[in-house]
């Protein structure tokens, strides 16, 4: 199913299965979690309820009460594009959180050293993907100090060309999420272009932009570690791709819960929230 990847299966109660033989440490890892998607968290209950309400009133987009500017805003079209239902309840949306580690700050002068992603739906993790990548050059000392990734760790890692097919199959048509997601996509798109692929056309959500919209000035800054610490998220970032993916996913779920207080229950509203100057309605917590 995923060449160059090892599939590790974890099953829920009452289901049995097996684990494939362990790979070398540098082999991309794809793990799938079979779960019953349920309203197990507060934000999931909000969104599941709102989705049922939307379907009862016809499920169309845009939802009642959304201004004409927000219905047809350029922000939504740029971030989501065509072929995606902007009226999809957030509880039903499959999000793929991504993070990359690199040898520098620009894809024109630097290369990938690690790629990770995890898919979530309804607040539950569906699977994870992680691989070190041979950058084809030495890892700068400053990068090693920041990430802990050394030349020895990536020397025998797969090339980016062998990792990309597995990554693309894993991502599928999910909504891509990242903290400053433009940085991650710039490296991924550069690698895709260099190996004959089209750039990623998936819808995108940037947790950095959402955090600036929803959490400032209650936090000193919107760095991922600052937010993870201030919000007491379950996972802390470490400048390693999978750790940062998990922390970003925690942040995404917190932000979705916060956004529902502004009447945001569908994908289009979440994307448009970044460019909306003021909430369209009072926060639910402030009503009554």
VODOKE-525951 format. One record per residue (C-alpha): residue number from 1; z, y, x. Coordinates in steps of 0.001 Angstrom, whole numbers, m for minus. Each point is the difference from the previous one (the first is absolute). Layout:
N
[NUM; [Z; Y; X]],
...
This chain:
288
[1; [0; 0; 0]],
[2; [905; 2434; 2761]],
[3; [m1662; m826; 3335]],
[4; [2067; 1028; 3015]],
[5; [3130; m11; m2183]],
[6; [2794; m2407; m689]],
[7; [963; m392; m3641]],
[8; [3733; m412; m500]],
[9; [1009; m789; m3547]],
[10; [3387; 751; m1509]],
[11; [652; m1340; m3473]],
[12; [2339; 895; m2789]],
[13; [2548; m2356; m1540]],
[14; [m1371; m3289; m1234]],
[15; [m3204; 152; 2050]],
[16; [m628; m1935; 3173]],
[17; [m2424; 581; 2814]],
[18; [m593; m257; 3705]],
[19; [m418; 2300; 2949]],
[20; [m3034; m263; 2231]],
[21; [513; m559; 3750]],
[22; [1365; 2988; 1859]],
[23; [m2526; 2122; 1905]],
[24; [293; 1707; 3334]],
[25; [2144; 3170; m119]],
[26; [m3075; 2240; m58]],
[27; [m1789; m1685; m2895]],
[28; [m336; 2161; m3130]],
[29; [2494; m1074; m2614]],
[30; [m700; 34; m3717]],
[31; [2809; m1133; m2248]],
[32; [m228; m343; m3751]],
[33; [2978; 184; m2293]],
[34; [m406; m1555; m3408]],
[35; [2137; 2000; m2374]],
[36; [430; 614; m3696]],
[37; [m792; 3674; m406]],
[38; [2784; 1441; m2125]],
[39; [1760; 3276; m633]],
[40; [2700; m706; 2556]],
[41; [542; 3542; 1211]],
[42; [682; 3270; m1763]],
[43; [m3402; 1501; 815]],
[44; [m1727; m3197; m1081]],
[45; [1711; 121; m3389]],
[46; [m1079; 3628; m415]],
[47; [m3601; m743; 848]],
[48; [m220; m3235; m1957]],
[49; [1317; 1796; m3063]],
[50; [m2417; 2880; 480]],
[51; [m2906; m2403; 376]],
[52; [783; m1612; m3331]],
[53; [236; 3444; m1580]],
[54; [m3370; 960; 1494]],
[55; [m1622; m3158; m1326]],
[56; [1445; 553; m3481]],
[57; [m1570; 3446; m148]],
[58; [m3350; m1289; 1185]],
[59; [511; m248; 3769]],
[60; [m2677; 2587; 659]],
[61; [m165; 2531; 2778]],
[62; [1126; 2715; 138]],
[63; [3322; m494; m1773]],
[64; [1056; 2539; m2640]],
[65; [1601; 3165; 1367]],
[66; [m1838; m38; 3328]],
[67; [m1674; 3328; 683]],
[68; [m3789; 215; 264]],
[69; [299; 1075; 3644]],
[70; [1974; m3127; 836]],
[71; [m2354; m2220; m2034]],
[72; [m2984; 932; 2097]],
[73; [1633; 1138; 3235]],
[74; [m1899; m448; 3249]],
[75; [3142; m1482; 1551]],
[76; [m227; m3074; m2164]],
[77; [m3703; m543; 610]],
[78; [423; 426; 3765]],
[79; [2963; m2361; 238]],
[80; [m1012; m2619; m2566]],
[81; [m3751; 239; m311]],
[82; [m2141; m1871; m2470]],
[83; [511; m3457; m1442]],
[84; [3790; 336; m201]],
[85; [1869; 442; m3259]],
[86; [2106; 3146; 362]],
[87; [1799; m904; m3201]],
[88; [1376; m3260; 1406]],
[89; [3790; m171; m461]],
[90; [1682; 125; 3413]],
[91; [1828; m3237; m770]],
[92; [m3386; m1775; m130]],
[93; [m1480; 1607; 3128]],
[94; [m263; m2082; 3179]],
[95; [996; 2152; 2996]],
[96; [m824; m982; 3584]],
[97; [2271; 1838; 2431]],
[98; [m1559; 284; 3463]],
[99; [1093; 1143; 3429]],
[100; [m1590; m94; 3439]],
[101; [1262; 475; 3535]],
[102; [m2367; 1493; 2552]],
[103; [m339; 1047; 3631]],
[104; [m278; 3677; m955]],
[105; [m458; 2565; m2715]],
[106; [m3762; 22; m592]],
[107; [m2401; m2867; m756]],
[108; [m2583; 1637; 2243]],
[109; [2201; m396; 3082]],
[110; [2473; m2752; m954]],
[111; [m28; m3550; m1354]],
[112; [2003; m2223; m2325]],
[113; [2843; m2117; 1346]],
[114; [1454; m1320; m3277]],
[115; [m959; m177; m3682]],
[116; [2263; m915; m2904]],
[117; [m268; 82; m3773]],
[118; [1958; m1218; m3008]],
[119; [m1037; m233; m3650]],
[120; [2300; 919; m2879]],
[121; [m289; m90; m3751]],
[122; [2715; 895; m2463]],
[123; [2411; 603; 2874]],
[124; [m417; m3538; 1371]],
[125; [m1519; m986; 3348]],
[126; [m3033; m2260; m441]],
[127; [m763; m597; 3662]],
[128; [m16; 1421; 3533]],
[129; [m2542; 242; 2804]],
[130; [778; 791; 3638]],
[131; [m1828; m287; 3297]],
[132; [195; 1415; 3475]],
[133; [m3398; 1180; 1224]],
[134; [m1479; 78; 3499]],
[135; [m869; 3695; 475]],
[136; [m2311; m732; 2917]],
[137; [1926; 2405; 2204]],
[138; [3452; 493; 1485]],
[139; [2804; 1018; m2329]],
[140; [1323; 3390; 1187]],
[141; [3605; 42; 1170]],
[142; [944; 2557; m2653]],
[143; [m1373; m2284; m2729]],
[144; [1943; m2944; 1385]],
[145; [3184; 2072; m32]],
[146; [m702; 1051; m3595]],
[147; [m1104; m3318; m1491]],
[148; [1195; m2657; 2411]],
[149; [m3559; m1378; 176]],
[150; [m906; m922; 3577]],
[151; [m3154; m1026; 1816]],
[152; [1307; m3574; 160]],
[153; [434; m122; m3778]],
[154; [m3612; 971; m757]],
[155; [m1760; m1612; 2951]],
[156; [m635; m3244; m1891]],
[157; [m44; 1552; m3474]],
[158; [m3138; m332; m2140]],
[159; [m2630; 2699; 179]],
[160; [m267; 2430; m2877]],
[161; [m3343; m1543; m960]],
[162; [1700; m3344; m676]],
[163; [2849; 1587; m1968]],
[164; [m2086; 2205; m2317]],
[165; [m1472; m2763; m2237]],
[166; [3479; m1336; m799]],
[167; [1338; 3497; m605]],
[168; [m2848; 931; m2349]],
[169; [449; m3171; m2033]],
[170; [3727; 627; m206]],
[171; [m403; 3610; m1164]],
[172; [m2654; m778; m2593]],
[173; [m187; 2792; m2573]],
[174; [3671; 970; 162]],
[175; [1149; 3601; 86]],
[176; [689; 763; 3671]],
[177; [3305; 1702; 748]],
[178; [1245; 1479; 3260]],
[179; [2331; 2628; 1375]],
[180; [m2550; 2551; 1188]],
[181; [m2576; m2544; m1108]],
[182; [m2876; 2069; 1385]],
[183; [1108; m884; 3534]],
[184; [m26; m3737; m682]],
[185; [m3328; 165; m1809]],
[186; [m1612; 2027; 2778]],
[187; [633; m2839; 2471]],
[188; [m901; m2764; m2442]],
[189; [m3212; 1730; m1076]],
[190; [m967; 657; 3616]],
[191; [494; m3681; 829]],
[192; [m1932; m1064; m3102]],
[193; [m2882; 2333; 815]],
[194; [m121; m1207; 3609]],
[195; [m420; m3599; m1193]],
[196; [m2588; 551; m2706]],
[197; [2235; 341; m3067]],
[198; [109; 2747; m2593]],
[199; [3093; 2244; m25]],
[200; [2754; m987; m2403]],
[201; [m755; 1326; m3480]],
[202; [3300; m1052; m1560]],
[203; [2080; 2481; m1976]],
[204; [2743; 1552; 2121]],
[205; [3520; 1325; m460]],
[206; [1785; 1933; 2756]],
[207; [3794; m339; m89]],
[208; [337; 2934; 2414]],
[209; [m1752; 2334; m2443]],
[210; [1985; m1412; m2926]],
[211; [3280; 391; 1877]],
[212; [m792; 3634; 777]],
[213; [m714; 513; m3688]],
[214; [3006; m1854; m1418]],
[215; [2784; 73; 2608]],
[216; [m128; 3344; 1791]],
[217; [2221; 1957; 572]],
[218; [2627; m2722; m518]],
[219; [m847; m1626; 3343]],
[220; [m252; 1686; 3426]],
[221; [m3548; m1310; 539]],
[222; [m2323; m2645; m1360]],
[223; [m246; m2267; 3015]],
[224; [179; m3633; m1033]],
[225; [3228; m699; 1908]],
[226; [1651; 3140; m1394]],
[227; [m877; m1026; m3548]],
[228; [1008; m3627; 496]],
[229; [3392; 1106; 1319]],
[230; [590; 2760; m2557]],
[231; [m1011; m2203; m2935]],
[232; [1774; m3076; 1373]],
[233; [m3093; m2108; m290]],
[234; [271; m3709; 670]],
[235; [m2332; 67; 3003]],
[236; [m78; 2425; 2934]],
[237; [m3189; 812; 1943]],
[238; [m153; m913; 3672]],
[239; [m3511; 1066; 1063]],
[240; [m1057; m3625; m450]],
[241; [m2602; m439; m2678]],
[242; [1651; m2543; m2308]],
[243; [3411; 1703; 129]],
[244; [m1662; 3288; m873]],
[245; [m1967; m1616; m2830]],
[246; [3192; m1340; m1561]],
[247; [1748; 3366; 314]],
[248; [m3013; 1768; m1504]],
[249; [m13; m2451; m2910]],
[250; [3677; 741; m662]],
[251; [m825; 3706; 52]],
[252; [m2965; m480; m2345]],
[253; [2218; m1706; m2567]],
[254; [2596; 2763; 278]],
[255; [m2689; 2651; m454]],
[256; [m1477; m1783; m3013]],
[257; [3427; m86; m1601]],
[258; [405; 3719; 692]],
[259; [m3494; 753; m1319]],
[260; [677; m1671; m3334]],
[261; [2493; 2794; m626]],
[262; [m2986; 2338; m165]],
[263; [m1858; m2186; m2478]],
[264; [m2049; m1761; 2680]],
[265; [m699; m3553; m1174]],
[266; [m3648; m669; 901]],
[267; [m1959; m6; 3246]],
[268; [m1945; 3195; m686]],
[269; [3191; 1943; m639]],
[270; [1529; m1234; 3265]],
[271; [m3008; 1123; 2025]],
[272; [m233; 3344; m1791]],
[273; [3708; 669; 479]],
[274; [m646; 892; 3639]],
[275; [m2205; 2946; m979]],
[276; [1917; 1108; m3091]],
[277; [1890; 3220; 696]],
[278; [2649; m586; m2648]],
[279; [1076; m3026; m2032]],
[280; [m1724; m125; m3380]],
[281; [3301; m766; m1737]],
[282; [3690; 69; 686]],
[283; [1504; m2902; 1907]],
[284; [1294; m2688; m2320]],
[285; [3410; 257; 1693]],
[286; [131; 3667; m973]],
[287; [m832; m559; m3656]],
[288; [2883; m29; m2447]],
